[in-house]
Amino acid sequence: MSIIKQYARLQKSCGKVFNYQVHSILISDDLEKLHFTVEPLEGLWKGGRYQFVATLEEYPLCAPVVHCVTPIKHPNISFKKGLCLNLLDMWNQSHTLEDLLQAVLFLFYEPNFEDPLTPEFYSNKLEVTKTLIGHSVKLQIETRRTEEDTRVDFVTNFVSKVMKGVLHSEVVESCNLQ
């Protein structure tokens, strides 16, 4: 199946297939980059929002190269090194983009702590690791909430000024349109 058909199928069914945990699926104009966001509903990374990019230059002949572009604390996902994912190691042409997204989502529910990609997980005990992940997710959620609050404040202030007519007069004055 072509990349375009797979992409169209993902757009149509991603809510059902991924239970709304994978979304914002976009493909570049040259069909070489697939962007997607994962938001796990359960587990250690619940509440986090993680953006990924899959480079599809030689897809489907070769496995996509996948990177998480959101800083993350995960034994099998590295912000700089990519992903440690069996599907990518055992790639064959029959695998689809849906298989890839399912496998990435699976890492959030079944991380492999025994074969970590990132050094910080090599010697940590499981409880220490869970605490580390918990703090990381909490920080990400708080940062995102602060960014969203800032945007809401800006829009609220802007709308308030428009409603009062203040913004209109400021724009007219700054453009010398009197």
Secondary structure by P-SEA (a helix, b strand, c coil): ccaaaaaaaaaaccccccccccccccccccccbbbbbbbbcccccccbbbbbbbbcccccccccccccccccccccccccccccccccccccccccaaaaaaaaaaaaaccccccccccccccccaaaaaaaaaaaaaaaaaaaaaaaaaaaaaaaaaaaaaaaaaaaaaaaaaaccc
